[in-house]
Amino acid sequence: MGGMREQGDRMTIGAFARATDVTTSALRFYDDCGLVRPDAVDPVTGYRYYSPDQIDEVVLIRQLRQAGLPLEDVRRLLAGPVEVAEELLAAHLSTLERAVEVARAHTTTALTLIRDRTGDLSVPGHPLAEAIGQVAPAAGSDPAIRLLGGVLIEATAGELRLVATDRYRLAIRSIFTRGRRRAPAAAVVAATELNRVRQWIGDQESVRLRFADSHLRLDAPGGERLLPTIDGTFPSYRVVLDDLPETVTRIVAPREALVTALGDDPRARLDLLVGDDLTVQPSVHDRTVTVPADITGPPVAVSFRFTTLHPALTASVGPDVMLQISRPDKPAVVRSADDGDFTTLVMPVRATTPPGPRGEPWTSRPRPRPTRP
């Protein structure tokens, strides 16, 4: 071998390192731990010399070490028969495969935490589409107050909340999610934009929400959608919730029967009279409808505009609806009896018919013979 320092047919450590693609420091390490001894060591200079016959062994060691085999297993493999080598390598591969599975699980968890820190959240598509359908009708339609035409989308620890209000209604729907968020995120998106993509959202198995300064990005197996956000501070709905008086009268009624009793005239004022029964009298005609209901609490009379109460009831889900009334001049709470995650607050108008004592007729005006829907 021209240009190499040699001692007979022996190779210097540098030449041997180049021939085996192993560093000289690795060769010294193999020597120190007794894995591969030099063929000879100059007693004066201490130079190590290797035999060409050692090349195959060192190349094998390099392969084993690059495969991650522990040093002790390398020593056992070199000293044993082929069967031992096969057993050692099979066991090593199994260990590596288990380590890869563990690393994959930890990596997935870490990625979830990283995405949570950056404001990403994943939710099932169908509940999200359903929530939009329930909440969006409560958004305002006045172009002069653009912010109220939007739906507030808030992501907090384990929950996604949608909120909309036109100042007469306040609709809130919560969707519980898996995982933990380290920082909350929020955006206001026009109700019209959400309705535009609602069908697409409902068709997705899951949707990842990515909050940015100017848009909300929806990523799903079926593609992505960018929804522009509305600048401004959304009304502090939590203050409204915190200021609600305690419920005094609670009504649970069949939703369809109650919706039918309201009629279909958007100009109507709806007088609800709660005593032993629940009766509804729309202001557009002299007709009172009795609705079967379970009632707890004292009698009360409360009035609503059709355009506020009717949408709150039709957006509910399930066969029954719950009305919680504190005072005739305070917002009433409308809840789906089967879905506690959806709540609507409905602002009443001034009642015109005061209630009589429980079990007695309403005294301020004759009570027409009730008709059942």
C-alpha positions as CSV (number, residue, x, y, z in Angstrom):
1,M,0.0,0.0,0.0
2,G,1.9,3.0,-1.3
3,G,2.3,6.0,1.0
4,M,1.3,4.1,4.2
5,R,3.6,3.6,7.1
6,E,3.8,-0.1,7.3
7,Q,5.7,-2.7,9.4
8,G,5.9,-5.7,7.2
9,D,2.4,-6.4,6.1
10,R,1.0,-4.5,9.1
11,M,-0.9,-1.2,8.7
12,T,-0.5,2.0,10.8
13,I,-3.6,3.0,12.9
14,G,-4.3,5.8,10.4
15,A,-4.2,3.6,7.4
16,F,-6.3,1.0,9.2
17,A,-8.8,3.6,10.2
18,R,-9.2,4.7,6.6
19,A,-9.6,1.1,5.4
20,T,-12.3,0.3,7.9
21,D,-14.0,3.7,7.9
22,V,-13.5,3.9,11.7
23,T,-11.9,6.8,13.5
24,T,-8.5,6.3,15.2
25,S,-10.1,7.3,18.5
26,A,-12.6,4.5,18.1
27,L,-9.8,2.0,17.4
28,R,-8.0,3.2,20.6
29,F,-11.3,2.7,22.5
30,Y,-11.7,-0.8,21.1
31,D,-8.1,-1.5,22.3
32,D,-8.6,0.0,25.7
33,C,-11.8,-2.1,26.3
34,G,-10.2,-5.3,25.0
35,L,-12.5,-5.6,22.0
36,V,-9.9,-5.3,19.2
37,R,-6.2,-5.4,20.1
38,P,-3.6,-4.1,17.6
39,D,-1.6,-6.8,15.9
40,A,1.5,-5.1,17.3
41,V,2.6,-2.1,19.3
42,D,6.0,-0.5,18.8
43,P,7.7,-0.7,22.3
44,V,9.6,2.5,21.7
45,T,7.1,4.8,20.0
46,G,3.9,3.2,21.2
47,Y,2.5,3.2,17.7
48,R,-0.2,0.7,17.0
49,Y,-0.2,-1.5,14.0
50,Y,-3.0,-3.6,12.6
51,S,-3.1,-6.6,10.3
52,P,-5.2,-6.6,7.1
53,D,-6.8,-9.7,8.5
54,Q,-8.5,-7.6,11.2
55,I,-10.4,-5.4,8.7
56,D,-13.5,-7.6,8.4
57,E,-13.8,-7.9,12.2
58,V,-13.6,-4.1,12.7
59,V,-16.0,-3.4,9.8
60,L,-18.5,-5.8,11.5
61,I,-18.0,-4.1,14.9
62,R,-18.6,-0.7,13.2
63,Q,-21.9,-2.0,11.7
64,L,-23.0,-3.5,15.0
65,R,-22.2,-0.3,16.9
66,Q,-24.0,1.8,14.3
67,A,-27.0,-0.4,14.8
68,G,-26.9,0.5,18.5
69,L,-25.8,-2.8,19.8
70,P,-24.4,-2.5,23.3
71,L,-20.7,-3.1,23.7
72,E,-21.2,-6.2,25.9
73,D,-23.5,-7.7,23.3
74,V,-20.9,-7.0,20.6
75,R,-18.3,-8.9,22.7
76,R,-20.6,-11.9,23.1
77,L,-21.6,-11.9,19.4
78,L,-17.9,-11.9,18.3
79,A,-17.1,-14.7,20.7
80,G,-20.1,-17.0,20.0
81,P,-21.4,-19.1,17.2
82,V,-23.8,-17.9,14.5
83,E,-26.8,-19.0,16.5
84,V,-25.8,-16.6,19.4
85,A,-25.4,-13.8,16.9
86,E,-28.9,-14.4,15.4
87,E,-30.4,-14.5,18.9
88,L,-28.7,-11.3,20.0
89,L,-29.6,-9.4,16.9
90,A,-33.2,-10.5,17.0
91,A,-33.5,-9.4,20.7
92,H,-31.9,-6.1,19.8
93,L,-34.3,-5.4,17.0
94,S,-37.2,-6.1,19.3
95,T,-35.9,-3.7,21.8
96,L,-35.4,-1.1,19.1
97,E,-39.0,-1.6,17.8
98,R,-40.4,-1.2,21.3
99,A,-38.4,2.0,21.8
100,V,-39.7,3.4,18.5
101,E,-43.3,2.8,19.5
102,V,-42.7,4.5,22.9
103,A,-40.9,7.4,21.1
104,R,-43.8,7.7,18.6
105,A,-46.3,7.9,21.4
106,H,-44.3,10.5,23.3
107,T,-43.7,12.5,20.1
108,T,-47.4,12.5,19.3
109,T,-48.2,13.7,22.8
110,A,-45.5,16.4,22.6
111,L,-46.8,17.5,19.2
112,T,-50.3,17.9,20.7
113,L,-49.0,20.0,23.6
114,I,-47.0,22.2,21.1
115,R,-50.1,22.7,19.0
116,D,-52.2,23.5,22.1
117,R,-49.6,26.2,23.0
118,T,-49.9,27.7,19.6
119,G,-53.7,27.9,19.8
120,D,-54.7,24.8,17.8
121,L,-57.6,22.6,18.9
122,S,-59.2,19.6,17.3
123,V,-62.9,18.8,17.6
124,P,-65.3,16.3,15.9
125,G,-66.9,17.9,12.9
126,H,-70.6,17.0,13.5
127,P,-70.9,18.5,17.0
128,L,-69.1,21.7,15.8
129,A,-71.5,22.0,12.8
130,E,-74.5,21.4,15.2
131,A,-73.2,24.1,17.6
132,I,-72.9,26.6,14.7
133,G,-76.5,25.8,13.7
134,Q,-77.7,26.4,17.3
135,V,-75.7,29.6,18.1
136,A,-75.5,31.5,14.8
137,P,-79.2,32.5,14.7
138,A,-78.7,34.6,17.8
139,A,-76.1,36.8,16.0
140,G,-77.2,40.3,15.2
141,S,-78.2,41.5,11.7
142,D,-77.5,45.2,12.0
143,P,-74.7,46.1,9.6
144,A,-73.8,49.1,11.8
145,I,-72.8,46.8,14.6
146,R,-70.6,44.3,12.7
147,L,-69.2,42.7,15.8
148,L,-72.6,41.5,16.9
149,G,-73.0,39.8,13.6
150,G,-70.3,37.4,14.6
151,V,-69.9,34.3,16.7
152,L,-67.3,34.3,19.4
153,I,-65.3,31.1,19.3
154,E,-63.3,30.5,22.5
155,A,-60.9,27.6,23.1
156,T,-60.0,27.0,26.8
157,A,-58.9,24.0,28.8
158,G,-60.8,21.0,27.5
159,E,-63.6,23.1,26.0
160,L,-64.6,24.9,22.8
161,R,-67.4,27.5,23.4
162,L,-69.4,29.3,20.8
163,V,-71.3,32.5,21.8
164,A,-73.6,34.9,19.8
165,T,-75.9,37.8,20.9
166,D,-78.0,40.4,19.2
167,R,-78.5,42.2,22.6
168,Y,-82.0,40.5,23.0
169,R,-80.7,37.0,22.9
170,L,-77.5,35.3,24.1
171,A,-76.8,31.8,22.9
172,I,-74.0,29.7,24.3
173,R,-72.9,26.2,23.2
174,S,-70.0,24.3,24.7
175,I,-68.2,21.4,23.1
176,F,-65.9,19.4,25.4
177,T,-62.6,18.3,23.9
178,R,-59.8,16.0,24.8
179,G,-56.4,17.3,25.9
180,R,-55.3,20.3,27.8
181,R,-54.6,23.8,26.6
182,R,-51.9,26.0,28.1
183,A,-53.2,29.2,26.7
184,P,-56.7,30.3,25.7
185,A,-57.5,31.5,22.2
186,A,-60.5,33.3,20.8
187,A,-61.8,34.7,17.5
188,V,-65.0,36.3,16.3
189,V,-66.2,35.0,12.9
190,A,-69.2,36.3,11.0
191,A,-72.2,34.1,11.4
192,T,-72.7,34.1,7.6
193,E,-69.2,32.8,7.1
194,L,-69.7,29.9,9.6
195,N,-73.1,29.0,8.0
196,R,-71.4,29.0,4.6
197,V,-69.0,26.2,5.7
198,R,-71.3,24.4,8.2
199,Q,-72.2,21.6,5.9
200,W,-68.5,21.0,5.0
201,I,-67.6,21.0,8.7
202,G,-70.4,18.5,9.5
203,D,-69.0,16.1,6.8
204,Q,-65.5,16.0,8.5
205,E,-64.5,13.4,11.0
206,S,-62.5,16.0,12.9
207,V,-61.6,19.7,12.4
208,R,-58.5,21.4,13.7
209,L,-59.0,25.1,14.6
210,R,-55.9,27.3,14.2
211,F,-56.3,30.8,15.6
212,A,-54.4,33.6,13.9
213,D,-54.6,37.4,14.0
214,S,-56.7,37.9,10.9
215,H,-58.4,34.6,10.3
216,L,-59.5,31.3,11.8
217,R,-58.1,28.3,9.8
218,L,-60.0,25.0,9.7
219,D,-57.9,22.0,8.8
220,A,-59.6,18.6,8.1
221,P,-59.2,15.5,6.1
222,G,-61.4,17.1,3.4
223,G,-59.2,20.2,3.0
224,E,-59.0,23.5,4.7
225,R,-61.0,26.7,5.1
226,L,-59.9,30.2,6.0
227,L,-62.5,32.3,7.8
228,P,-61.7,36.0,8.2
229,T,-62.1,37.3,11.8
230,I,-63.8,40.5,13.0
231,D,-61.7,43.0,15.0
232,G,-63.0,44.3,18.2
233,T,-63.9,43.2,21.7
234,F,-66.9,40.9,21.9
235,P,-69.5,41.8,24.7
236,S,-68.6,40.3,28.0
237,Y,-71.2,37.6,28.2
238,R,-69.7,36.2,31.4
239,V,-70.8,39.3,33.2
240,V,-74.4,38.7,32.0
241,L,-74.3,35.1,33.2
242,D,-72.8,36.1,36.6
243,D,-75.5,38.8,37.1
244,L,-78.4,36.4,36.5
245,P,-80.8,36.3,39.5
246,E,-81.5,32.9,41.0
247,T,-84.2,30.9,39.2
248,V,-87.6,31.1,40.8
249,T,-89.9,29.3,38.4
250,R,-88.9,26.4,36.3
251,I,-90.9,25.0,33.4
252,V,-90.2,21.8,31.4
253,A,-92.5,21.5,28.4
254,P,-92.6,19.5,25.1
255,R,-90.6,21.6,22.7
256,E,-92.8,21.1,19.6
257,A,-96.0,21.8,21.5
258,L,-94.6,25.0,22.8
259,V,-93.3,26.1,19.4
260,T,-96.7,25.4,17.9
261,A,-98.4,27.4,20.6
262,L,-96.3,30.5,19.7
263,G,-97.8,30.7,16.3
264,D,-96.0,32.0,13.3
265,D,-96.5,35.8,13.3
266,P,-93.1,37.5,13.8
267,R,-94.9,40.7,14.9
268,A,-96.5,39.0,17.9
269,R,-95.8,39.6,21.6
270,L,-96.1,36.3,23.4
271,D,-97.6,36.3,26.9
272,L,-96.6,33.2,28.9
273,L,-98.8,32.7,32.0
274,V,-97.4,30.2,34.5
275,G,-99.7,28.9,37.2
276,D,-101.0,25.3,37.5
277,D,-100.6,25.2,33.7
278,L,-98.5,26.9,31.1
279,T,-100.6,29.0,28.8
280,V,-99.4,31.1,25.8
281,Q,-101.4,34.0,24.3
282,P,-100.0,35.7,21.2
283,S,-100.9,39.4,21.0
284,V,-102.1,39.1,17.4
285,H,-105.2,37.2,18.3
286,D,-107.4,36.5,21.2
287,R,-106.6,32.9,21.7
288,T,-104.9,31.2,24.6
289,V,-103.2,27.8,24.1
290,T,-102.4,25.5,27.1
291,V,-99.2,23.6,26.9
292,P,-98.6,20.5,29.1
293,A,-95.7,21.3,31.4
294,D,-94.0,20.3,34.6
295,I,-93.9,23.5,36.7
296,T,-92.0,24.2,39.9
297,G,-92.0,27.5,41.7
298,P,-94.6,30.4,42.1
299,P,-96.9,31.6,39.4
300,V,-95.4,34.2,37.0
301,A,-96.4,36.1,33.9
302,V,-93.7,37.0,31.4
303,S,-93.8,38.3,27.8
304,F,-91.4,37.9,24.9
305,R,-91.2,39.0,21.4
306,F,-91.8,36.2,18.9
307,T,-88.5,37.1,17.2
308,T,-86.5,36.3,20.3
309,L,-88.3,33.4,21.9
310,H,-89.2,31.4,18.8
311,P,-85.6,31.1,17.5
312,A,-84.4,30.1,21.0
313,L,-86.8,27.2,21.1
314,T,-86.3,26.0,17.5
315,A,-82.5,26.0,18.0
316,S,-82.9,23.6,20.9
317,V,-82.5,19.9,20.5
318,G,-84.5,17.0,22.0
319,P,-88.2,16.6,22.7
320,D,-88.3,18.8,25.8
321,V,-87.2,22.3,26.7
322,M,-86.6,24.0,30.0
323,L,-87.4,27.6,30.8
324,Q,-85.9,29.2,33.9
325,I,-87.5,32.4,35.0
326,S,-86.3,34.6,37.8
327,R,-88.3,37.8,37.3
328,P,-90.5,39.1,34.5
329,D,-88.0,41.9,33.7
330,K,-84.8,39.7,33.7
331,P,-83.5,37.4,31.0
332,A,-85.1,34.0,31.0
333,V,-82.9,31.0,30.5
334,V,-83.9,28.5,27.8
335,R,-82.2,25.1,27.9
336,S,-82.6,21.9,26.0
337,A,-83.7,19.4,28.6
338,D,-81.5,16.8,27.0
339,D,-78.5,19.0,26.1
340,G,-77.1,21.0,29.0
341,D,-74.3,22.2,26.8
342,F,-76.6,24.6,24.9
343,T,-78.1,27.6,26.7
344,T,-80.0,30.7,25.4
345,L,-80.8,33.8,27.4
346,V,-83.9,35.6,26.1
347,M,-84.8,39.2,27.1
348,P,-88.5,39.6,28.0
349,V,-90.6,42.6,27.3
350,R,-92.9,44.2,29.9
351,A,-95.6,41.7,30.9
352,T,-99.2,42.9,30.5
353,T,-101.0,40.1,32.5
354,P,-100.0,39.7,36.2
355,P,-100.4,36.2,37.6
356,G,-103.0,35.2,40.1
357,P,-102.3,32.8,43.0
358,R,-101.5,29.2,42.1
359,G,-104.7,27.4,41.2
360,E,-106.7,30.6,40.6
361,P,-107.5,32.2,37.2
362,W,-105.6,35.2,35.9
363,T,-107.6,38.2,37.1
364,S,-106.5,41.1,34.9
365,R,-108.5,39.9,31.8
366,P,-110.9,37.1,31.0
367,R,-109.2,33.9,30.3
368,P,-110.5,32.4,27.0
369,R,-111.3,28.8,26.8
370,P,-107.9,27.1,26.1
371,T,-107.2,25.2,23.0
372,R,-104.5,22.6,22.9
373,P,-102.1,22.4,20.0
